[in-house]
Amino acid sequence: MSEAVHPYDVAVGALLHEQRLEALAKQRDLAAALQVARATVTRWEQGIRDLNVATVLTLADTPGIPGSQLLPEAHRERLDPPLTAIVHTLRTRPDLVPTAQALLETLVENDAGK
């Protein structure tokens, strides 16, 4: 008898699949980088096998796969609402990105000069 698939595993697996495709990575390449079987990556993406915290953090270090994108959006928003609001604004208004980046660079420089 197989265990029931948890909705979070399905959601995280779908996000992993999406991020892997956006990074133009093949399952075998990701499997090799994580030192797991390609079938394991398939099971993660299908939500059949859950991702543990260590694997999610390792994925966050994998080029092209931002770890923050492996959490369902509702959870990302709960982690840091002000930051999520800023990111949402920048995603919906990409014209503001250069200004926001310049402002952040200035703030970091000023903070370092203290």
C-alpha positions in Angstrom: 0.0 0.0 0.0 1.4 3.4 -1.0 1.4 6.5 1.2 -0.8 9.4 0.3 0.9 12.2 -1.5 1.0 15.4 0.5 -0.2 18.6 -1.2 3.0 20.4 -0.1 5.2 17.8 -1.8 3.2 18.2 -5.0 3.4 22.0 -4.8 7.2 22.0 -4.1 7.8 19.3 -6.8 6.0 21.4 -9.4 8.0 24.5 -8.4 11.2 22.5 -8.6 10.2 21.2 -12.1 9.4 24.8 -13.2 12.7 26.2 -11.8 14.7 23.4 -13.5 13.1 24.0 -16.8 13.7 27.8 -16.5 17.3 27.0 -15.7 17.4 24.8 -18.9 18.7 21.9 -16.7 18.0 18.3 -17.4 16.9 16.0 -14.6 20.1 14.0 -15.0 22.2 17.1 -14.6 20.4 18.1 -11.5 20.7 14.6 -10.1 24.4 14.6 -10.7 24.8 17.9 -9.0 22.9 16.6 -6.0 24.5 13.2 -6.1 21.2 11.4 -6.4 19.6 9.1 -9.0 17.7 10.8 -11.8 14.6 8.8 -10.7 14.8 10.7 -7.3 14.5 14.0 -9.1 11.6 12.6 -11.0 9.9 11.6 -7.8 10.5 15.0 -6.2 9.0 16.8 -9.2 6.0 14.5 -9.2 5.5 15.1 -5.4 5.9 11.4 -4.8 9.0 11.8 -2.6 9.4 14.8 -0.3 12.4 17.1 -0.3 14.1 17.4 3.1 15.5 20.7 4.3 19.1 19.8 3.5 18.1 19.1 -0.1 16.2 22.3 -0.5 19.1 24.3 0.9 21.5 22.5 -1.5 19.1 23.3 -4.4 19.2 26.9 -3.3 22.9 26.8 -4.1 22.4 25.2 -7.5 22.9 27.8 -10.3 19.6 28.8 -11.9 17.4 27.4 -9.2 16.6 30.0 -6.5 15.7 28.3 -3.3 13.2 31.0 -2.4 11.2 29.9 -5.4 10.8 26.3 -4.0 8.3 27.4 -1.4 4.7 27.8 -2.4 3.8 31.5 -2.7 1.5 31.5 0.3 4.5 30.4 2.4 6.9 32.8 0.9 4.6 35.7 1.8 4.3 34.5 5.4 8.0 34.3 5.9 8.6 38.0 5.4 5.5 40.1 4.4 7.4 43.4 3.9 10.0 41.8 1.7 7.4 39.9 -0.3 5.5 43.1 -0.9 8.6 44.8 -2.2 9.3 41.8 -4.5 5.7 41.7 -5.7 5.9 45.5 -6.6 9.2 45.0 -8.4 7.8 42.0 -10.4 4.7 44.0 -11.4 6.7 47.2 -12.1 10.0 46.1 -13.6 10.7 49.7 -14.6 11.3 50.4 -10.9 14.1 47.7 -10.6 17.0 50.0 -11.6 15.9 52.7 -9.2 15.4 50.3 -6.3 18.8 48.7 -7.0 20.5 52.1 -7.0 18.8 53.0 -3.8 19.8 49.8 -2.1 23.4 50.2 -3.3 23.5 53.7 -1.9 22.1 52.6 1.5 24.6 49.7 1.7 27.5 52.1 0.9 26.3 54.7 3.5 25.9 51.9 6.1 29.4 50.6 5.3 30.8 54.2 5.7 29.5 54.6 9.3 
